[in-house]
Amino acid sequence: MHRLLFISLFLSSSIYALSLETVIQKALEANPSLESINHKIAANKSNINVSNQFDNPVLSLADNNLDKDQAMSRSTITITQKIPYFGKRDSLEGTAIAEEAVLSQNLEKAKVALVNEIKNQAYTIWELEELYKIIKEYEHITKQNIELFESYTATADNQHMGIMSAELTLSDLRIQRATLDAQISTAYAKLSYLAAYKVNNLEQNLVVWDLPSPESFNEALQGNSDLALRDKEILKSKSMEKTAELNNYPDINVLASYAYRENFDNFWTYGIGMTLPIYGTEDDKEEEARILTLSAQSLKEDTQIAVNAEFETAYVQMKSAFRIYHIVQDEALPQIDHMFELTNSSISTGGDLFKYIDILVQKLKLEQKSIAAVGIYNRSMAKIEALSGDIE
């Protein structure tokens, strides 16, 4: 059943365009790096079970070479059981559970990072494909104009230079299209790696939405996966600190032995012992655990600063892309369209091809900037979503 599902998914991704949401959903289910963390979490379940168990008892057998007629001659079997100080087993179990929480949060962090990478790659594909479309469109327009102006060469010798310039522009457009073709294939290969299955066609429609205020993200940023991981690490450090503190108290060893004597009565022996923490080792380990907890707390403060800086950087980039997009769409492109209107009448009668090609190249560059701005805007938003712990 699993295999049939994978085959159908492969065929559909080859023939039909997949949505970004579908790619993300399937990647979260199939990515090997996430599966590796899941295995670690499963393995830690055994560690939790073990942590609350007693140490194995020690069974020993002793004999001697004395004559059997002597009362000291005996064969003794002894069993010894270590009884940890009250609360130690619960503390070890708490540490194992805290480790599971760290692993689980690592999984969430890995999911967030994977989704962010997939979004970035998907938006790069959109940008490359949009550039490819307009390059192809401008190729077609340039060819049409070359054919148009070639009809005037018999009567107007001054058009030869214009046609040659247009042909050079056409060659440059072909070079750009060939470069983009390779870049698109490479981008799809990387997306397929991230998704853990082959993706050949992606359906997406990116736009520039309104620009939210930076304050509107404050609540969402509280769900940052890095900060959540630091919290889990602090809890684990505190649990280890508690265990180190309890280790200052001695464990009890209970023993019982049975002595067999061939010519005398057999007898039982009972005993109790304890470890003596007299060398200060436990104190040093407790101090080490306390310092590691302080270190974990400092790392959280550093992470908070890093998250704030990353958000500010992403927001500035999004704001810049927003402004560039509207400058191009609301100001520059309307001016270019007006310039085309002014030159259209002269073009139809064999006017200056240089001017027309120059305006065409200017419009192409502006549309390329517009596409790049849309890509940057959406990648910046994806980064902010990642900083908010989003996995959708």
C-alpha positions in Angstrom: 0.0 0.0 0.0 2.8 2.4 0.9 4.6 1.6 -2.4 1.4 2.2 -4.4 0.9 5.6 -2.7 4.5 6.6 -3.5 4.2 5.5 -7.1 1.0 7.4 -7.6 2.5 10.4 -5.9 5.6 10.2 -8.2 3.5 9.9 -11.4 1.2 12.8 -10.3 4.2 15.0 -9.5 5.6 14.3 -13.0 2.4 15.0 -14.9 0.4 17.5 -12.8 1.5 20.6 -11.0 1.7 20.1 -7.2 0.7 22.9 -4.8 3.3 24.1 -2.3 1.0 22.9 0.6 1.1 19.4 -0.8 4.9 19.4 -1.2 5.3 20.6 2.4 2.8 18.0 3.8 4.5 15.1 2.0 8.0 16.3 3.0 7.0 16.4 6.6 5.9 12.8 6.3 8.8 11.4 4.3 11.9 13.4 5.0 14.7 11.1 6.3 16.2 13.7 8.6 12.9 14.0 10.4 12.6 10.3 10.6 16.0 10.0 12.2 14.9 12.3 15.0 11.7 10.3 15.4 13.9 7.1 15.9 15.9 8.9 18.6 12.7 9.9 20.4 11.5 6.2 20.2 14.9 5.1 21.6 14.6 7.5 24.5 11.4 5.8 25.6 13.6 2.8 26.6 15.9 5.2 28.5 12.9 6.5 30.5 11.9 3.0 31.4 15.4 2.1 32.5 16.0 5.3 34.5 13.4 4.4 37.2 14.6 0.8 37.7 16.9 -0.5 40.4 20.4 -1.5 39.6 20.8 -5.3 39.0 21.5 -7.3 42.2 24.9 -8.9 42.5 25.0 -12.6 43.1 28.3 -14.1 44.3 29.5 -17.5 45.4 32.5 -18.0 47.7 34.3 -21.2 49.0 37.5 -22.0 50.8 40.1 -24.8 51.0 39.7 -25.6 54.7 39.1 -29.1 55.9 35.3 -29.9 56.0 35.7 -30.9 59.7 36.5 -27.3 60.6 33.7 -25.0 61.6 35.2 -22.2 59.4 34.8 -24.4 56.3 31.8 -23.2 54.3 30.4 -22.4 50.9 28.6 -19.1 50.8 26.2 -17.6 48.3 25.5 -13.9 48.7 23.1 -11.5 47.0 23.6 -7.7 47.3 21.1 -5.0 46.2 21.8 -1.3 45.9 18.9 0.9 47.2 19.3 4.4 45.9 18.6 7.4 48.2 15.0 8.5 48.3 14.1 10.5 45.1 17.1 9.6 43.0 15.2 7.2 40.7 12.4 9.8 40.2 15.1 12.4 39.5 16.7 10.2 36.9 13.4 9.5 35.3 12.7 13.3 35.2 16.0 13.9 33.4 15.1 11.2 30.8 11.7 12.8 30.3 13.3 16.2 30.0 15.6 14.7 27.3 12.6 13.4 25.5 11.2 17.0 25.5 14.5 18.3 24.1 14.4 15.7 21.3 10.7 16.5 20.5 11.5 20.2 20.3 14.5 19.4 18.1 12.0 17.6 15.8 9.8 20.7 15.7 12.8 22.9 15.0 13.9 20.6 12.2 10.3 20.7 10.7 10.3 24.5 10.8 13.7 24.7 9.1 12.6 22.2 6.5 9.4 24.0 5.7 11.4 27.3 5.5 13.9 25.8 3.1 11.1 24.3 0.9 9.3 27.7 0.8 12.5 29.4 -0.2 13.2 26.9 -2.9 9.7 27.1 -4.2 9.7 30.9 -4.3 13.1 30.7 -6.1 11.5 28.4 -8.7 8.5 30.8 -9.1 11.0 33.7 -9.6 13.0 31.7 -12.2 10.0 30.5 -14.1 8.5 34.0 -14.2 11.8 35.4 -15.5 11.8 32.6 -18.1 8.3 33.6 -19.2 9.0 37.2 -19.8 12.4 36.5 -21.5 10.5 34.2 -23.9 7.9 36.9 -24.4 10.5 39.5 -25.1 12.3 37.2 -27.5 9.1 36.9 -29.5 8.5 40.7 -29.5 12.1 41.3 -30.6 11.8 38.8 -33.4 8.7 40.5 -34.6 10.4 43.9 -34.7 13.4 42.5 -36.5 11.1 41.1 -39.2 9.1 44.3 -39.3 12.2 46.5 -39.8 13.8 44.1 -42.3 11.0 45.0 -44.6 12.2 48.6 -44.6 15.9 47.8 -45.3 15.4 47.9 -49.1 14.3 51.6 -49.0 16.0 52.8 -45.7 19.7 52.0 -45.3 19.8 53.6 -41.9 17.8 50.7 -40.4 20.7 48.2 -40.7 22.4 49.3 -37.5 19.0 49.1 -35.6 18.4 45.6 -36.9 21.9 44.5 -35.8 21.4 46.0 -32.4 18.1 44.2 -32.1 19.7 40.9 -33.1 22.3 41.4 -30.4 19.6 42.0 -27.9 17.9 38.8 -29.2 21.1 36.8 -28.7 21.4 38.2 -25.1 17.8 37.1 -24.4 18.5 33.6 -25.7 21.6 33.4 -23.4 19.5 34.5 -20.4 16.8 31.9 -21.3 19.4 29.1 -21.6 20.8 30.1 -18.2 17.4 30.2 -16.6 16.5 26.8 -18.1 19.5 25.2 -16.3 18.8 27.2 -13.0 15.1 25.9 -13.0 16.2 22.3 -13.4 18.7 22.7 -10.6 16.1 24.4 -8.4 13.7 21.5 -8.9 16.4 19.0 -8.1 17.0 20.7 -4.8 13.3 20.9 -4.0 13.0 17.2 -4.8 15.8 16.5 -2.3 14.1 18.6 0.4 10.7 17.0 -0.3 12.2 13.5 -0.4 10.4 12.7 -3.7 10.6 13.9 -7.3 8.9 17.2 -8.0 8.9 18.3 -11.6 6.1 20.9 -11.7 4.9 23.3 -9.0 1.8 25.4 -9.1 2.0 28.7 -7.2 0.9 32.3 -7.6 3.0 34.8 -5.6 1.9 38.3 -4.9 2.9 41.2 -2.7 0.3 41.7 0.0 0.0 44.7 2.3 2.9 45.5 4.5 2.1 44.5 8.2 3.5 46.5 11.0 6.4 44.9 12.9 4.4 44.9 16.1 1.8 42.6 14.5 4.3 39.8 14.7 5.1 40.1 18.4 2.7 37.5 19.6 3.6 35.0 16.8 7.3 35.3 17.6 6.7 33.9 21.0 6.3 30.5 19.3 9.9 30.6 18.1 11.2 27.0 18.0 14.8 28.0 19.0 13.5 29.7 22.2 11.3 26.7 23.0 14.3 24.4 22.6 16.3 26.6 25.0 13.5 26.3 27.5 13.5 22.5 27.3 17.3 22.5 27.6 17.0 24.6 30.8 14.5 22.2 32.3 16.8 19.3 31.5 19.8 21.1 33.1 17.7 21.8 36.2 16.7 18.1 36.4 20.4 17.1 36.1 21.3 19.6 38.8 18.7 18.1 41.1 20.1 14.6 40.4 23.6 15.9 41.2 22.3 17.4 44.5 20.7 14.0 45.5 24.0 12.2 44.7 25.4 13.9 47.8 23.3 11.6 49.9 24.6 8.0 50.3 23.0 4.9 48.7 22.2 1.9 50.8 23.5 -1.6 50.0 21.5 -4.5 51.4 23.0 -8.0 51.5 22.0 -11.4 52.5 24.1 -14.6 52.4 23.6 -18.3 53.1 26.5 -20.3 54.3 26.6 -24.1 53.8 28.8 -26.2 56.1 29.0 -30.0 55.5 29.6 -31.1 59.1 28.0 -28.1 60.9 24.8 -26.1 60.9 24.2 -23.8 58.0 23.4 -20.2 58.7 22.2 -16.9 57.2 24.1 -13.6 57.3 22.5 -10.2 56.8 24.1 -6.9 56.3 23.7 -3.3 55.3 26.2 -0.8 53.9 26.4 2.6 52.3 28.6 4.7 50.1 30.5 7.5 51.8 30.8 10.7 49.8 33.8 11.9 51.7 36.1 13.0 48.8 34.0 15.9 47.5 33.4 14.4 44.1 29.6 14.9 44.4 30.0 18.5 45.4 32.1 19.2 42.3 29.6 17.5 40.1 26.8 19.4 41.7 28.6 22.7 41.1 29.2 21.7 37.5 25.5 21.0 37.0 24.6 24.3 38.5 27.0 26.2 36.2 25.6 24.3 33.2 22.1 25.4 34.1 23.4 29.0 34.2 25.0 28.4 30.8 21.7 27.1 29.4 19.9 30.3 30.6 22.6 32.5 29.1 22.2 30.7 25.8 18.4 31.4 25.9 19.2 35.1 26.3 21.6 35.0 23.4 19.0 33.1 21.3 16.4 35.8 22.1 18.8 38.5 20.8 19.5 36.5 17.7 15.8 36.0 17.0 15.1 39.7 17.3 18.0 40.5 15.0 16.8 37.9 12.4 13.3 39.3 12.5 14.5 42.9 12.1 16.6 41.8 9.1 13.8 39.9 7.5 11.3 42.7 8.1 13.6 45.3 6.6 14.1 43.1 3.5 10.3 42.6 3.2 9.7 46.4 3.5 12.3 47.2 0.9 10.9 44.6 -1.5 7.4 46.1 -0.9 8.6 49.6 -1.8 10.5 48.4 -4.9 7.6 46.5 -6.2 5.2 49.4 -5.9 7.7 51.9 -7.4 8.1 49.6 -10.4 4.3 48.8 -10.7 2.8 52.2 -9.8 5.5 54.6 -11.2 8.0 53.2 -13.6 6.0 50.7 -15.7 3.2 53.2 -16.5 5.9 55.7 -17.7 7.4 53.0 -19.9 3.9 52.1 -21.3 3.4 55.8 -22.1 6.8 55.9 -23.9 5.7 52.9 -26.0 2.5 54.7 -27.0 4.6 57.7 -28.2 6.9 55.4 -30.3 4.2 53.1 -31.7 3.2 55.4 -34.5 6.8 55.9 -35.7 7.5 52.1 -35.3 4.6 51.2 -37.7 6.2 53.5 -40.3 9.8 52.2 -39.9 10.9 54.6 -37.2 14.1 54.4 -35.1 14.5 50.8 -34.0 17.2 51.8 -31.5 14.8 53.8 -29.4 12.2 51.0 -29.4 14.7 48.3 -28.4 16.1 50.6 -25.7 12.7 51.1 -24.2 12.0 47.4 -24.5 15.2 46.6 -22.6 14.3 49.1 -19.9 10.9 47.6 -19.5 12.4 44.1 -19.3 14.8 45.2 -16.5 11.9 46.8 -14.6 9.8 43.6 -14.8 12.8 41.6 -13.7 13.1 43.9 -10.7 9.4 43.5 -10.0 9.7 39.7 -10.0 12.7 39.8 -7.8 10.9 42.1 -5.3 8.0 39.6 -5.2 10.4 36.8 -4.5 12.2 38.7 -1.8 8.9 39.8 -0.2 7.7 36.2 0.1 11.0 34.8 1.2 11.2 37.4 3.9 7.7 36.5 5.0 8.6 32.8 5.0 11.6 33.7 7.3 9.3 35.5 9.7 6.9 32.6 9.7 9.8 30.3 10.5 10.8 32.5 13.3 7.3 32.2 14.6 7.5 28.4 14.5 5.2 27.9 11.6 5.2 24.6 9.8 2.5 25.2 7.2 
